[in-house]
């Protein structure tokens, strides 16, 4: 489920992301996918990475809302 949520979220906000944010997001997402295949992360580490990916998207949305004066 989490992979689907991240995939949906990135499509909703990709136009607001800087190149650096997009690179960071996809690096984290790649690590999460790798962890799913290898089962090499603990639940805590997996959640921490997932939260970092979500935070990248949240920061981009907050910045865009502030730019539009909606925050």
Buried (B, 14 or more C-beta within 10 A) or exposed (E): EEEEEBEEBBEEBEEBBEEEBBEBBBBBBEBBEEBEEEEEBEEEEBEEBBEBBBEBBEBBBEBBEEEEEEE
